Amino acid sequence: MKHSSVINQQSNNNDGLFSPIKLGALQLTHRVVMAPLTRMRTSDHRFIPNDLMEEYYTQRATKGGLIISEGTVISPTGHGYLGAPGIYTDEQVEGWKKITEAVHAKGGYIFMQLFHVGRQSHADLQPNGALPLGASVVEHDDVTFTKNGWVPVTLNRALTTYEVSQQVQDYINAAKLAKMAGFDGVELHGANGYLVDQFLQDGSNKRTDIYGGPIENRVRFLLEIVEGLVSVWGGNRVGVRLGPSGSFGNMFDRDPNALFSYAAAQLNRFGLAYLHIIEPRINGSFEVAENLEPTAVVHLREVYNGTIISAGGYKPDTADSVIENGDADLVAFGRYFISNPDLVERIREGLPLNDYDRETFYGGNARGYTDYPFYNREENAA
């Protein structure tokens, strides 16, 4: 693949991004976070992290820096992307151990992002070909990745009230396994139209039990999971990701400001390591707008009292600005961490960035995964 395209930096004045910060139980040396990135590189139906994934994470680890792992599936019913890793078997734990040990050997930290795709799945990915699970049965035109490539989802069934409590337990069990695998903490994925988000937003939640209707009920599932994760890890090693403007997965809510303000305010009581907020300029992995102000973090900063990580379409200069302005405490980079294994060094020194190849984002082999070049000083000095 070609890597000749670059993004030029205007300056190397990034003191904000490179000031130390205490993140929950961790002491970080900089504020450039590797965002959770679905890459789908496990090699068989057991969804076990492998040597290729170890190389990928090791390349991007930095001393005193934080990596948030790709979304890791909490149970067999949680799969929506063939090749995404799991954290519900002993074999998966052993696979992840190699990765956490490699990151720690470079002086870095790594949280595991826990998720269940909910309705964004297909019967081919479900145990015994069953229907996917979701908050409610609502028609949507999303797609999922199976052995046949990207295909329309299978319309889900709604979880019973009792089954919702079982899902909470699945998250707790996954958190325990993440600890066994050597992670430094866990992040709950509550965005991007996956299961937690499906309970939060009223476009997908039509329930009439204690998990549906008023905002307080729709946020219940999120809070029960967080309470469970905190019981395993302690609040200072748990993060939560929310997407207040997210429409990925056909998501919407009639009053998102009220919904996510309430959710963020309720999270204050857990003493979390951080709240991870996606800005509206990103929808899934696609940039839908440029040069927008970080509206999501500005709004939720008013109600959330803890540390905030902001994500979504940032470049080094805009990332530094959001830190300097006090709207966020750290910034997560996604696509540029894909294409720049040495992203932290490049930003620190104002070096040009490799462009990314979107065609190789999901699934495949080393191409577009571990073959992006590190900055070559000798070659660029010639």
Secondary structure as UniProt FT lines:
FT   STRAND          6..7
FT   TURN            15..18
FT   STRAND          21..23
FT   TURN            24..25
FT   STRAND          26..28
FT   STRAND          32..34
FT   TURN            45..46
FT   HELIX           51..60
FT   TURN            63..64
FT   STRAND          66..68
FT   STRAND          72..73
FT   HELIX           76..78
FT   TURN            82..83
FT   HELIX           90..105
FT   TURN            106..107
FT   STRAND          109..115
FT   TURN            118..119
FT   HELIX           123..125
FT   HELIX           127..129
FT   STRAND          133..134
FT   STRAND          143..146
FT   TURN            147..148
FT   STRAND          149..152
FT   STRAND          157..158
FT   HELIX           161..180
FT   TURN            181..182
FT   STRAND          185..189
FT   TURN            192..193
FT   HELIX           195..200
FT   TURN            202..204
FT   TURN            210..211
FT   HELIX           215..218
FT   HELIX           220..233
FT   HELIX           235..237
FT   STRAND          238..242
FT   TURN            244..245
FT   TURN            248..250
FT   HELIX           256..267
FT   HELIX           268..270
FT   STRAND          274..278
FT   TURN            280..281
FT   STRAND          282..283
FT   TURN            284..285
FT   STRAND          286..287
FT   HELIX           295..300
FT   TURN            301..303
FT   STRAND          308..311
FT   HELIX           316..324
FT   TURN            325..326
FT   STRAND          330..333
FT   HELIX           335..339
FT   TURN            341..342
FT   HELIX           343..349
FT   STRAND          353..354
FT   HELIX           358..360
FT   TURN            367..370
FT   HELIX           377..381
//
